[in-house]
């Protein structure tokens, strides 16, 4: 909460008592409505707006909404009706619940504490929360007292929250009770306070006996199934008996409840404090990004770019959703300010809407499933724009439907990658039924997308050449990729003095040019005795005859310890380890035969490293040759060796290139620069707002004509 000091009111409660905590919050509040949510819950973006709609009737004193469970998809509960013993029953709607109306109702609408709101004046009128309830039934007791005063309770279904469930001092992550005393005491206390005088006392006692018996049976099941040990079991049994006894005794000790006086509220009152959002509602875009890869899973370039874009746009104040691939079952989570929807593809063998071209079934099924999730998000939150990468045609169904403006982002396509994928061309059936169909699908989306977002001029030109088409520049925007600046945020070890490190990051495949680099490394190692080489990335891919590039290199230099001892085949690494590798290198080499952009180059440039890339594709737009790096002739190993030799032998050149690389990163390739530019592109597709209205500023130029 320190980050919000001065922006929000912060109260403190000295003990773990929910009712006391809620009363502290009520006392600090000055608005008309007080809302409550648990610390393990996340509200939908429009939660407060939706709750407010439930108060159109002045006699409504409490409003709640539906609650989704930890999956973010399924519902934990919708409408709850409780009785005078505090037992609740769930229903699909208020109509199905059919609660009683008016004071002394035996079956009444009740709210769950994690999604509840109340008129402040009504809370003050009844003295707030009864502080005898440390945990459990605290909000239900408030509901009973409000109803008995003649107030009403309302539900707004769309006022949703996601209850993620966290462990606490009362329960484990697997929902096993550590202690049960407080909820049992609250239950007994509630029954005496709220069942009387309309229920005979003997009936209350009989109910509590049945309640205790049921609890003990449940705990015995935990014991019998090895979920708790004997000491734990006996402690819980003892707590059940003590909780019942103490709850009944407390109800008799506090017949008028432990509620707050008017003086309590007056002494703690504070002035109204308006919270200023990052963007006003009319300037906030609702954006959905598609990417099969997304952190924390292992990600390629598209996944990294999507994460940087999503989190960056969210930090600007936009409402961002990401649809990505999940496992086992669909989930929705709120991560780093972004709504992440993980989907599991559904088999759609006969689906025809929206109509798609002939594409592989696995691609079709994912595209339809992603489209359905986009439509679900749109129906719930509304969307201004959808953005999808061309790779794997994730957004083809969204483009075909056309109901939401959908941008196609350009990356390396199947046709551009084909020359470097011998495993595709060697399997004719796979090429015919998968690769060729995807390539035709790529051509289809290029012709049908409402707008195209490219990361470089080169990728547009390369696609036009390979596909024999002309992409309309009036429907195209160019925004270079950007990444977050970790250079000052991470605590990274310094490298050894007197040693030069050359770094490569990427898959060991022909397109990444690993064969070119391995060809020149021995010569450089023999010339520079202080040189070491780190090769980071998946290195078990076959190069030829099932042998890997690593195996071929090791075999070719068998017995040459001066070579092999200074080449480190690192393999795949964690994000932290990758950052360490960038920080600790002196020179970064990207010998790729093709990159639509060259994200790895700016990953090194942000650390102020001298970089060497190929003069092809987007890399020649990332690196200004001789200014912030060097470019070599694509596929020319001799020229690659010469450029690396040039930097290794000239420390002044290396330092100058590194400083310029860092400056280029700050001015052209940071997340902030990219997100500002992309937001402007999205805003231009938004039918009601201009780009200037949405951004309020134009920190970078977006090279685009009006669509």
C-alpha positions as CSV (number, residue, x, y, z in Angstrom):
1,X,0.0,0.0,0.0
2,X,3.0,2.3,0.3
3,X,2.9,2.9,-3.4
4,X,-0.6,4.5,-2.9
5,X,0.2,6.6,0.1
6,X,-1.4,10.0,-0.3
7,X,-3.7,8.7,-3.0
8,X,-6.0,6.5,-0.9
9,X,-7.0,6.4,2.7
10,X,-5.2,3.6,4.5
11,X,-6.6,2.2,7.8
12,X,-5.1,-0.3,10.3
13,X,-6.7,-2.9,12.4
14,X,-4.6,-4.3,15.3
15,X,-6.1,-7.7,15.3
16,X,-7.4,-10.4,12.8
17,X,-11.1,-9.5,13.1
18,X,-13.0,-9.0,9.9
19,X,-15.8,-7.0,11.5
20,X,-13.4,-4.6,13.2
21,X,-11.5,-4.2,9.9
22,X,-14.8,-3.5,8.1
23,X,-15.8,-0.9,10.7
24,X,-12.4,0.8,10.3
25,X,-13.1,1.1,6.6
26,X,-16.6,2.4,7.1
27,X,-15.3,5.0,9.5
28,X,-12.7,6.2,7.0
29,X,-15.2,6.3,4.1
30,X,-17.2,9.4,3.2
31,X,-19.0,8.3,0.0
32,X,-22.7,7.2,-0.2
33,X,-21.8,3.5,-0.8
34,X,-19.2,1.3,0.9
35,X,-18.0,-1.7,-1.0
36,X,-16.1,-4.8,0.4
37,X,-13.9,-7.3,-1.4
38,X,-11.5,-9.9,-0.1
39,X,-7.7,-9.7,-0.5
40,X,-7.8,-12.9,-2.6
41,X,-10.4,-11.5,-5.0
42,X,-10.2,-9.4,-8.2
43,X,-13.1,-7.3,-9.4
44,X,-14.2,-7.0,-13.0
45,X,-13.2,-3.5,-14.4
46,X,-16.8,-2.3,-14.2
47,X,-17.6,-3.8,-10.8
48,X,-18.3,-0.5,-9.0
49,X,-20.3,0.9,-11.9
50,X,-22.5,-2.2,-12.0
51,X,-23.0,-2.2,-8.2
52,X,-24.2,1.4,-8.3
53,X,-27.0,0.5,-10.7
54,X,-28.6,-1.6,-7.9
55,X,-29.3,1.4,-5.8
56,X,-32.0,3.0,-8.0
57,X,-34.5,2.2,-5.2
58,X,-33.8,4.3,-2.1
59,X,-35.0,1.4,0.1
60,X,-32.2,-0.8,-1.2
61,X,-29.4,-0.8,1.4
62,X,-27.2,-3.7,0.2
63,X,-26.2,-4.8,-3.3
64,X,-24.0,-7.7,-4.4
65,X,-23.1,-9.5,-7.6
66,X,-22.1,-12.9,-8.9
67,X,-18.8,-14.6,-7.9
68,X,-16.5,-16.6,-10.2
69,X,-14.3,-19.2,-8.6
70,X,-10.5,-19.6,-8.9
71,X,-10.7,-20.6,-12.5
72,X,-12.2,-17.2,-13.4
73,X,-14.7,-19.0,-15.7
74,X,-17.0,-21.1,-13.5
75,X,-19.2,-19.5,-10.9
76,X,-18.6,-20.0,-7.2
77,X,-22.0,-18.7,-6.4
78,X,-24.6,-16.4,-8.0
79,X,-27.6,-15.7,-5.7
80,X,-27.6,-16.8,-2.1
81,X,-30.6,-17.2,0.3
82,X,-30.0,-17.7,4.0
83,X,-32.2,-18.6,6.9
84,X,-32.3,-17.5,10.5
85,X,-29.6,-20.1,11.4
86,X,-27.2,-18.6,8.8
87,X,-27.5,-21.6,6.5
88,X,-27.1,-20.5,2.9
89,X,-28.4,-22.0,-0.3
90,X,-27.3,-21.1,-3.8
91,X,-29.6,-20.3,-6.8
92,X,-29.1,-19.4,-10.4
93,X,-31.2,-16.3,-10.1
94,X,-33.4,-14.2,-7.7
95,X,-36.5,-15.6,-9.4
96,X,-35.3,-19.1,-8.7
97,X,-34.4,-18.2,-5.1
98,X,-37.9,-16.8,-4.4
99,X,-36.9,-15.2,-1.1
100,X,-39.3,-13.8,1.5
101,X,-39.8,-10.1,1.7
102,X,-39.9,-7.6,4.5
103,X,-38.8,-7.6,8.2
104,X,-38.4,-10.9,10.0
105,X,-38.1,-12.8,6.8
106,X,-37.1,-16.4,7.4
107,X,-35.6,-16.8,3.9
108,X,-33.8,-13.6,2.8
109,X,-31.3,-12.6,0.1
110,X,-27.8,-12.6,1.5
111,X,-24.5,-11.3,0.2
112,X,-21.1,-12.9,0.3
113,X,-18.5,-10.7,2.0
114,X,-16.1,-10.8,-0.9
115,X,-18.7,-9.1,-3.2
116,X,-20.9,-6.8,-1.1
117,X,-21.8,-3.2,-0.9
118,X,-24.0,-1.1,1.5
119,X,-25.4,2.4,1.8
120,X,-23.2,4.0,4.3
121,X,-26.0,5.8,6.2
122,X,-27.8,2.4,6.7
123,X,-24.6,0.9,8.1
124,X,-24.2,3.7,10.5
125,X,-27.9,3.4,11.5
126,X,-27.4,-0.2,12.6
127,X,-24.0,0.4,14.2
128,X,-21.9,-1.2,11.5
129,X,-20.6,-4.7,11.8
130,X,-21.0,-6.6,15.1
131,X,-17.4,-7.1,16.3
132,X,-18.2,-10.3,18.0
133,X,-17.9,-11.9,14.6
134,X,-14.2,-12.2,14.1
135,X,-14.8,-14.4,11.0
136,X,-17.8,-15.9,9.2
137,X,-21.4,-14.7,9.0
138,X,-20.4,-11.1,9.7
139,X,-22.0,-9.7,6.5
140,X,-25.0,-12.0,6.9
141,X,-25.7,-10.6,10.3
142,X,-25.6,-7.1,8.8
143,X,-28.1,-8.2,6.1
144,X,-30.5,-9.6,8.7
145,X,-30.4,-6.3,10.7
146,X,-31.0,-4.2,7.6
147,X,-33.9,-6.4,6.5
148,X,-35.5,-6.2,9.9
149,X,-35.2,-2.4,9.6
150,X,-37.3,-2.5,6.4
151,X,-34.4,-2.2,3.9
152,X,-34.1,-4.3,0.8
153,X,-31.2,-6.4,-0.7
154,X,-30.5,-6.5,-4.4
155,X,-28.3,-8.5,-6.8
156,X,-26.7,-7.1,-10.0
157,X,-25.5,-10.2,-11.9
158,X,-22.8,-8.4,-13.9
159,X,-21.2,-6.9,-10.8
160,X,-18.7,-9.8,-10.9
161,X,-15.6,-10.6,-8.9
162,X,-13.1,-13.4,-9.3
163,X,-12.4,-15.2,-6.0
164,X,-9.0,-16.8,-6.3
165,X,-8.8,-18.4,-2.9
166,X,-5.7,-17.9,-0.7
167,X,-4.5,-19.7,2.3
168,X,-4.9,-18.0,5.7
169,X,-4.4,-18.5,9.4
170,X,-7.6,-20.5,9.3
171,X,-7.1,-22.7,6.3
172,X,-4.5,-24.3,4.0
173,X,-4.2,-23.9,0.3
174,X,-6.1,-27.2,-0.1
175,X,-8.9,-25.7,2.0
176,X,-8.2,-27.9,5.0
177,X,-9.1,-26.1,8.3
178,X,-6.1,-25.2,10.5
179,X,-8.6,-24.1,13.2
180,X,-12.4,-24.1,13.2
181,X,-13.1,-22.3,16.5
182,X,-13.9,-18.8,15.1
183,X,-16.4,-19.9,12.5
184,X,-18.2,-22.3,14.9
185,X,-18.4,-19.6,17.5
186,X,-19.8,-17.2,15.0
187,X,-22.4,-19.7,13.9
188,X,-23.7,-20.3,17.4
189,X,-23.7,-16.6,18.2
190,X,-25.6,-15.9,14.9
191,X,-28.3,-18.5,15.7
192,X,-29.1,-17.1,19.1
193,X,-29.0,-13.4,18.0
194,X,-31.1,-13.9,14.8
195,X,-33.3,-16.9,15.3
196,X,-34.8,-15.4,18.5
197,X,-37.5,-14.5,19.3
198,X,-39.3,-16.2,16.4
199,X,-37.8,-19.6,16.9
200,X,-38.1,-21.7,20.1
201,X,-34.9,-21.9,22.0
202,X,-35.1,-25.7,22.0
203,X,-35.1,-25.6,18.2
204,X,-31.9,-23.5,18.2
205,X,-30.2,-26.0,20.6
206,X,-31.3,-28.9,18.4
207,X,-30.0,-27.2,15.3
208,X,-26.6,-26.5,16.9
209,X,-26.3,-30.1,18.0
210,X,-26.9,-31.3,14.5
211,X,-24.5,-28.7,13.2
212,X,-21.7,-29.8,15.6
213,X,-22.4,-33.5,14.7
214,X,-22.0,-32.8,11.0
215,X,-18.8,-30.9,11.5
216,X,-17.3,-33.7,13.6
217,X,-18.3,-36.3,10.9
218,X,-16.5,-34.2,8.3
219,X,-13.3,-34.0,10.4
220,X,-13.4,-37.7,11.0
221,X,-13.5,-38.2,7.2
222,X,-10.3,-36.0,7.0
223,X,-8.7,-38.2,9.6
224,X,-9.7,-41.5,8.0
225,X,-8.4,-40.4,4.6
226,X,-5.1,-39.3,5.9
227,X,-5.7,-35.6,5.3
228,X,-5.0,-34.6,8.9
229,X,-3.3,-36.4,11.7
230,X,-4.8,-37.5,15.1
231,X,-3.6,-34.5,17.1
232,X,-5.0,-32.1,14.5
233,X,-8.3,-34.0,14.5
234,X,-8.7,-34.0,18.3
235,X,-7.9,-30.3,18.4
236,X,-10.6,-29.5,15.8
237,X,-13.2,-31.6,17.7
238,X,-12.4,-29.7,20.9
239,X,-12.7,-26.4,19.0
240,X,-16.2,-27.4,17.8
241,X,-17.4,-28.0,21.3
242,X,-15.8,-24.9,22.7
243,X,-17.0,-22.7,19.7
244,X,-20.6,-23.8,20.3
245,X,-20.5,-23.1,24.0
246,X,-18.7,-19.7,23.7
247,X,-20.9,-18.5,20.8
248,X,-24.1,-19.1,22.8
249,X,-22.6,-17.6,26.0
250,X,-21.4,-14.5,24.0
251,X,-24.9,-14.0,22.6
252,X,-26.3,-13.8,26.1
253,X,-23.4,-11.6,27.2
254,X,-24.1,-9.1,24.4
255,X,-27.9,-9.1,23.8
256,X,-27.6,-5.8,22.0
257,X,-24.5,-6.9,20.0
258,X,-21.1,-5.3,19.9
259,X,-21.8,-2.5,17.5
260,X,-20.5,1.0,17.1
261,X,-21.9,4.2,18.5
262,X,-22.2,7.4,16.5
263,X,-19.2,8.8,18.3
264,X,-17.0,6.0,16.9
265,X,-17.9,7.1,13.3
266,X,-17.5,10.8,14.1
267,X,-14.1,10.5,15.8
268,X,-12.6,8.7,12.8
269,X,-14.2,10.6,10.0
270,X,-12.0,11.9,7.1
271,X,-12.7,14.2,4.2
272,X,-13.6,12.7,0.8
273,X,-10.5,11.7,-1.2
274,X,-11.1,11.4,-4.9
275,X,-8.9,8.8,-6.6
276,X,-7.6,9.9,-10.0
277,X,-7.3,7.1,-12.6
278,X,-4.5,7.0,-15.1
279,X,-6.9,7.6,-18.0
280,X,-10.5,8.9,-17.9
281,X,-13.2,6.5,-19.0
282,X,-13.6,8.2,-22.4
283,X,-9.9,7.9,-23.2
284,X,-9.5,4.3,-22.0
285,X,-9.3,1.7,-24.8
286,X,-10.5,-1.8,-24.3
287,X,-8.0,-4.0,-26.1
288,X,-7.7,-7.8,-26.7
289,X,-4.4,-9.3,-27.8
290,X,-4.1,-12.9,-29.1
291,X,-0.9,-14.9,-28.5
292,X,-0.6,-18.7,-28.0
293,X,2.6,-18.1,-26.1
294,X,2.5,-15.9,-22.9
295,X,4.5,-15.8,-19.7
296,X,5.1,-17.5,-17.3
297,X,5.2,-20.3,-20.0
298,X,8.3,-20.5,-22.2
299,X,7.9,-17.9,-24.9
300,X,9.2,-17.1,-28.4
301,X,9.4,-13.6,-29.8
302,X,5.6,-13.1,-30.3
303,X,4.9,-14.1,-26.7
304,X,7.5,-11.8,-25.3
305,X,6.3,-8.9,-27.5
306,X,2.7,-9.5,-26.5
307,X,3.5,-9.5,-22.8
308,X,5.5,-6.3,-23.1
309,X,2.7,-4.7,-25.1
310,X,-0.1,-5.9,-22.8
311,X,1.6,-4.8,-19.6
312,X,2.8,-1.6,-21.0
313,X,-0.7,-0.6,-22.3
314,X,-2.2,-1.6,-18.9
315,X,0.3,0.7,-17.1
316,X,-0.9,3.5,-19.4
317,X,-4.4,2.9,-18.0
318,X,-6.0,0.9,-20.9
319,X,-8.1,-2.1,-20.2
320,X,-6.2,-5.1,-21.7
321,X,-7.2,-8.7,-22.2
322,X,-5.0,-11.5,-23.6
323,X,-6.3,-14.7,-25.0
324,X,-3.6,-17.4,-24.9
325,X,-3.3,-21.2,-24.8
326,X,-4.1,-23.0,-21.5
327,X,-4.1,-26.5,-20.3
328,X,-6.7,-28.9,-18.9
329,X,-9.5,-26.3,-18.5
330,X,-10.1,-22.6,-19.4
331,X,-9.0,-20.0,-16.8
332,X,-9.1,-16.2,-16.4
333,X,-6.5,-14.5,-14.2
334,X,-5.5,-10.9,-13.6
335,X,-1.7,-10.7,-14.0
336,X,0.4,-7.6,-14.0
337,X,-2.7,-5.4,-14.7
338,X,-3.8,-7.6,-17.6
339,X,-6.8,-10.0,-17.9
340,X,-5.2,-13.3,-19.1
341,X,-7.7,-15.7,-20.6
342,X,-6.2,-19.2,-21.1
343,X,-8.2,-21.3,-23.5
344,X,-8.3,-25.0,-24.3
345,X,-9.1,-25.6,-28.0
346,X,-12.4,-27.2,-28.8
347,X,-12.9,-29.6,-31.7
348,X,-15.0,-28.0,-34.4
349,X,-15.2,-30.5,-37.3
350,X,-18.5,-29.1,-38.8
351,X,-18.5,-25.5,-37.7
352,X,-19.1,-23.0,-40.6
353,X,-19.5,-19.7,-38.8
354,X,-17.7,-17.4,-39.3
355,X,-16.7,-18.9,-42.6
356,X,-13.0,-19.6,-42.9
357,X,-10.8,-20.7,-45.8
358,X,-9.4,-24.2,-46.0
359,X,-6.9,-24.3,-43.1
360,X,-5.6,-27.3,-41.1
361,X,-8.1,-28.5,-38.4
362,X,-5.7,-27.8,-35.5
363,X,-5.4,-24.2,-36.7
364,X,-9.1,-23.9,-37.3
365,X,-10.1,-25.3,-33.9
366,X,-7.8,-22.9,-32.0
367,X,-8.9,-20.0,-34.1
368,X,-12.6,-20.7,-33.4
369,X,-12.0,-21.2,-29.7
370,X,-10.0,-18.0,-29.5
371,X,-12.8,-16.2,-31.4
372,X,-15.5,-17.5,-29.0
373,X,-13.4,-16.2,-26.0
374,X,-13.0,-12.8,-27.7
375,X,-16.8,-12.7,-28.2
376,X,-17.3,-13.6,-24.6
377,X,-15.0,-10.8,-23.5
378,X,-16.7,-8.4,-25.8
379,X,-20.2,-9.3,-24.5
380,X,-19.0,-8.9,-20.9
381,X,-16.7,-5.9,-21.1
382,X,-16.9,-4.5,-24.6
383,X,-13.9,-4.3,-26.9
384,X,-12.6,-1.5,-29.1
385,X,-9.9,-3.5,-30.9
386,X,-8.5,-7.0,-31.3
387,X,-4.8,-7.6,-32.3
388,X,-3.6,-11.0,-33.6
389,X,-0.3,-12.2,-34.9
390,X,-0.1,-13.7,-38.4
391,X,1.7,-16.7,-37.2
392,X,-0.6,-19.8,-36.9
393,X,-3.6,-17.6,-38.0
394,X,-4.8,-17.2,-34.4
395,X,-7.1,-14.3,-35.4
396,X,-8.5,-15.6,-38.7
397,X,-11.9,-16.2,-37.2
398,X,-12.0,-12.7,-35.7
399,X,-11.0,-11.2,-39.0
400,X,-13.6,-13.3,-40.9
401,X,-16.3,-12.2,-38.5
402,X,-15.5,-8.5,-38.7
403,X,-17.7,-7.4,-35.8
404,X,-14.7,-6.0,-33.8
405,X,-11.9,-4.1,-35.6
406,X,-9.1,-6.6,-35.8
407,X,-5.5,-5.7,-36.5
408,X,-3.1,-8.2,-38.0
409,X,0.4,-7.9,-36.6
410,X,3.2,-9.1,-38.9
411,X,6.0,-11.4,-37.8
412,X,7.9,-14.1,-39.5
413,X,5.3,-16.0,-41.5
414,X,5.3,-19.7,-42.6
415,X,6.3,-18.7,-46.1
416,X,9.2,-16.6,-44.9
417,X,10.3,-19.4,-42.6
418,X,9.9,-22.2,-45.2
419,X,13.4,-22.0,-46.7
420,X,14.9,-22.6,-43.3
421,X,12.6,-25.5,-42.3
422,X,13.9,-28.7,-44.0
423,X,11.8,-30.8,-41.7
424,X,8.7,-29.1,-43.4
425,X,9.8,-29.8,-46.9
426,X,11.1,-33.3,-46.3
427,X,7.6,-34.5,-45.2
428,X,5.4,-33.9,-48.3
429,X,2.2,-34.9,-46.6
430,X,2.8,-32.4,-43.8
431,X,3.8,-29.7,-46.2
432,X,0.7,-30.2,-48.4
433,X,-1.9,-30.5,-45.7
434,X,-0.5,-28.2,-43.1
435,X,2.2,-25.8,-44.3
436,X,0.8,-25.0,-47.7
437,X,-2.7,-24.5,-46.2
438,X,-1.4,-22.1,-43.6
439,X,0.5,-20.1,-46.3
440,X,-2.8,-19.8,-48.2
441,X,-4.5,-18.7,-45.0
442,X,-1.8,-16.1,-44.4
443,X,-2.5,-14.7,-47.8
444,X,-6.2,-14.6,-46.9
445,X,-5.7,-12.7,-43.7
446,X,-3.3,-10.3,-45.3
447,X,-6.1,-9.5,-47.8
448,X,-9.0,-9.3,-45.3
449,X,-7.5,-7.7,-42.2
450,X,-9.0,-4.3,-41.4
451,X,-5.5,-3.0,-40.5
452,X,-1.9,-4.3,-40.5
453,X,0.7,-3.5,-37.8
454,X,4.3,-4.2,-38.9
455,X,7.4,-4.0,-36.8
456,X,9.6,-3.0,-39.8
457,X,9.4,-1.8,-43.4
458,X,11.4,-4.9,-44.3
459,X,8.8,-7.4,-43.2
460,X,6.2,-5.7,-45.4
461,X,8.5,-5.7,-48.4
462,X,9.5,-9.3,-47.8
463,X,5.9,-10.5,-47.6
464,X,4.9,-8.5,-50.7
465,X,7.8,-10.2,-52.6
466,X,7.1,-13.8,-51.3
467,X,3.3,-13.6,-51.7
468,X,3.3,-11.7,-54.9
469,X,0.9,-9.1,-53.5
470,X,0.8,-5.4,-52.7
471,X,-0.1,-4.3,-49.1
472,X,-2.0,-1.1,-48.9
473,X,0.2,1.4,-47.0
474,X,-2.9,3.4,-46.1
475,X,-4.0,0.4,-44.0
476,X,-0.6,-0.3,-42.5
477,X,1.3,1.1,-39.5
478,X,4.9,0.5,-38.6
479,X,5.9,0.4,-34.9
480,X,9.2,-1.1,-33.9
481,X,9.1,-3.6,-31.1
482,X,10.0,-2.4,-27.6
483,X,10.9,-4.2,-24.4
484,X,11.1,-3.4,-20.7
485,X,14.3,-1.8,-19.3
486,X,15.7,-4.2,-16.8
487,X,19.2,-2.8,-16.9
488,X,18.7,-0.7,-13.8
489,X,16.1,-2.9,-12.0
490,X,17.9,-6.2,-11.8
491,X,20.8,-6.9,-9.4
492,X,23.2,-8.7,-11.6
493,X,26.7,-9.8,-11.0
494,X,29.6,-8.1,-12.7
495,X,31.7,-9.9,-15.2
496,X,35.3,-11.0,-14.7
497,X,38.0,-8.4,-15.5
498,X,40.2,-9.0,-18.5
499,X,37.7,-11.4,-20.1
500,X,35.7,-10.9,-23.3
501,X,32.4,-12.7,-23.7
502,X,30.6,-13.3,-26.9
503,X,26.9,-14.2,-26.6
504,X,24.4,-15.9,-28.9
505,X,20.7,-16.3,-28.0
506,X,18.3,-18.4,-30.1
507,X,17.3,-21.8,-31.2
508,X,20.0,-23.9,-32.8
509,X,18.5,-23.9,-36.3
510,X,19.6,-22.8,-39.7
511,X,17.4,-19.7,-39.8
512,X,19.1,-18.4,-36.6
513,X,22.5,-18.7,-38.3
514,X,24.0,-20.8,-35.6
515,X,26.0,-22.7,-38.2
516,X,27.7,-19.5,-39.4
517,X,28.7,-18.5,-35.9
518,X,30.0,-21.9,-35.0
519,X,32.1,-21.8,-38.2
520,X,33.9,-18.6,-37.2
521,X,34.2,-19.1,-33.4
522,X,37.4,-21.3,-33.5
523,X,39.4,-18.7,-35.5
524,X,38.3,-16.0,-33.0
525,X,39.2,-18.1,-30.0
526,X,42.6,-18.8,-31.3
527,X,43.3,-15.1,-31.9
528,X,41.8,-13.8,-28.7
529,X,42.9,-15.9,-25.7
530,X,40.7,-14.0,-23.3
531,X,37.5,-14.7,-25.3
532,X,34.8,-17.0,-24.1
533,X,31.5,-17.8,-25.9
534,X,28.1,-18.4,-24.3
535,X,25.5,-20.0,-26.6
536,X,22.0,-19.8,-25.1
537,X,19.0,-21.5,-26.5
538,X,17.4,-24.9,-27.5
539,X,20.4,-26.8,-28.8
540,X,19.0,-30.3,-29.3
541,X,17.4,-29.6,-32.7
542,X,18.7,-31.8,-35.6
543,X,21.0,-30.1,-38.1
544,X,21.7,-32.9,-40.5
545,X,21.3,-36.7,-40.3
546,X,19.7,-36.3,-36.9
547,X,23.0,-34.8,-35.5
548,X,22.7,-31.5,-33.7
549,X,24.8,-28.4,-34.4
550,X,26.3,-28.9,-30.9
551,X,27.2,-32.5,-31.6
552,X,28.8,-31.6,-35.0
553,X,30.9,-28.8,-33.4
554,X,32.1,-31.0,-30.5
555,X,33.0,-33.8,-32.9
556,X,34.8,-31.5,-35.3
557,X,37.0,-30.1,-32.4
558,X,37.5,-33.3,-30.5
559,X,40.7,-33.1,-28.4
560,X,40.9,-29.3,-28.8
561,X,40.5,-28.2,-25.2
562,X,41.5,-24.7,-26.0
563,X,38.4,-24.5,-28.1
564,X,35.8,-26.6,-26.3
565,X,36.7,-25.4,-22.8
566,X,35.8,-21.8,-23.9
567,X,32.5,-22.5,-25.6
568,X,29.6,-22.9,-23.3
569,X,26.5,-24.6,-24.7
570,X,24.1,-23.2,-22.1
571,X,20.8,-24.5,-23.4
572,X,17.4,-23.0,-22.4
573,X,17.5,-20.7,-19.4
574,X,15.1,-18.8,-17.1
575,X,14.3,-15.2,-17.6
576,X,16.7,-14.2,-14.8
577,X,19.5,-16.3,-16.2
578,X,18.9,-14.8,-19.6
579,X,19.2,-11.3,-18.2
580,X,22.4,-12.3,-16.5
581,X,23.8,-13.5,-19.8
582,X,23.0,-10.2,-21.5
583,X,24.5,-8.2,-18.7
584,X,27.7,-10.2,-18.6
585,X,28.5,-10.3,-22.3
586,X,30.7,-7.8,-24.1
587,X,29.5,-8.5,-27.7
588,X,26.2,-9.9,-28.9
589,X,25.9,-11.8,-32.2
590,X,22.7,-12.3,-34.1
591,X,23.7,-14.2,-37.3
592,X,20.2,-15.0,-38.4
593,X,19.4,-15.6,-42.0
594,X,16.1,-13.9,-41.4
595,X,14.3,-11.9,-38.7
596,X,11.2,-9.9,-39.4
597,X,12.4,-7.5,-36.7
598,X,15.2,-8.8,-34.4
599,X,14.0,-8.7,-30.8
600,X,17.2,-10.3,-29.6
601,X,19.2,-7.3,-30.8
602,X,17.3,-4.8,-28.7
603,X,17.4,-7.2,-25.7
604,X,21.2,-6.8,-25.8
605,X,21.2,-3.1,-26.7
606,X,19.2,-2.2,-23.6
607,X,22.3,-3.4,-21.6
608,X,24.6,-1.2,-23.7
609,X,26.2,-4.0,-25.5
610,X,27.9,-3.9,-28.9
611,X,25.8,-5.9,-31.3
612,X,26.5,-7.6,-34.7
613,X,23.5,-8.5,-36.9
614,X,22.8,-9.6,-40.5
615,X,22.0,-7.1,-43.1
616,X,18.6,-8.6,-43.9
617,X,15.0,-8.3,-42.8
618,X,14.1,-6.1,-39.9
619,X,17.6,-6.3,-38.3
620,X,18.9,-3.6,-40.7
621,X,16.2,-1.2,-39.3
622,X,17.2,-2.0,-35.7
623,X,20.9,-1.5,-36.1
624,X,22.4,1.6,-37.7
625,X,25.5,0.2,-39.2
626,X,28.6,1.7,-37.6
627,X,26.6,3.8,-35.2
628,X,25.0,1.5,-32.6
629,X,26.2,-1.8,-34.0
630,X,27.7,-3.5,-37.0
631,X,25.9,-5.4,-39.8
632,X,27.4,-8.2,-41.9
633,X,26.4,-9.5,-45.2
634,X,23.7,-12.2,-44.7
635,X,25.0,-15.8,-44.9
636,X,28.6,-14.6,-45.3
637,X,30.6,-16.3,-42.5
638,X,33.8,-14.4,-43.5
639,X,32.1,-11.1,-43.1
640,X,30.6,-12.1,-39.8
641,X,34.0,-13.1,-38.6
642,X,35.5,-9.8,-39.8
643,X,32.9,-7.7,-37.9
644,X,33.3,-9.7,-34.7
645,X,37.1,-9.4,-35.1
646,X,36.8,-5.7,-35.6
647,X,35.0,-5.2,-32.2
648,X,37.1,-7.7,-30.3
649,X,40.3,-6.0,-31.3
650,X,39.1,-2.4,-30.6
651,X,37.8,-1.8,-27.0
652,X,37.1,1.9,-27.9
653,X,34.9,0.9,-30.8
654,X,33.1,-1.7,-28.6
655,X,32.4,0.9,-25.9
656,X,31.3,3.5,-28.4
657,X,28.9,1.1,-30.1
658,X,27.6,0.0,-26.7
659,X,26.8,3.5,-25.5
660,X,25.1,4.3,-28.8
661,X,23.1,1.0,-28.5
662,X,21.9,2.0,-25.1
663,X,20.8,5.4,-26.4
664,X,19.0,3.9,-29.3
665,X,17.2,1.6,-27.0
666,X,16.0,4.4,-24.8
667,X,14.8,6.6,-27.7
668,X,13.4,3.9,-30.0
669,X,12.9,0.5,-28.5
670,X,11.6,0.9,-24.9
671,X,8.2,-0.5,-23.9
672,X,6.9,3.0,-23.3
673,X,7.8,4.2,-26.7
674,X,6.3,1.2,-28.4
675,X,3.1,1.2,-26.3
676,X,2.5,4.9,-26.9
677,X,2.8,4.3,-30.7
678,X,0.6,1.2,-30.7
679,X,-2.0,2.9,-28.6
680,X,-2.2,5.6,-31.2
681,X,-2.7,3.1,-33.9
682,X,-5.5,1.4,-32.0
683,X,-7.1,4.7,-31.3
684,X,-7.3,5.5,-35.0
685,X,-9.4,2.4,-35.4
686,X,-11.7,3.4,-32.5
687,X,-14.8,4.9,-34.1
688,X,-15.5,7.5,-31.4
689,X,-12.1,8.8,-30.4
690,X,-9.2,10.3,-32.2
691,X,-5.6,9.2,-31.4
692,X,-4.9,12.6,-29.8
693,X,-8.0,12.2,-27.5
694,X,-6.9,8.8,-26.3
695,X,-3.2,9.5,-25.8
696,X,-3.2,13.2,-25.0
697,X,0.3,13.2,-26.5
698,X,2.3,11.8,-29.4
699,X,5.8,10.9,-28.1
700,X,6.7,9.0,-31.3
701,X,5.7,9.3,-34.9
702,X,3.6,6.4,-36.3
703,X,4.3,6.1,-40.0
704,X,0.7,5.7,-41.2
705,X,-1.8,7.3,-43.5
706,X,-5.4,7.7,-42.4
707,X,-7.3,4.5,-43.1
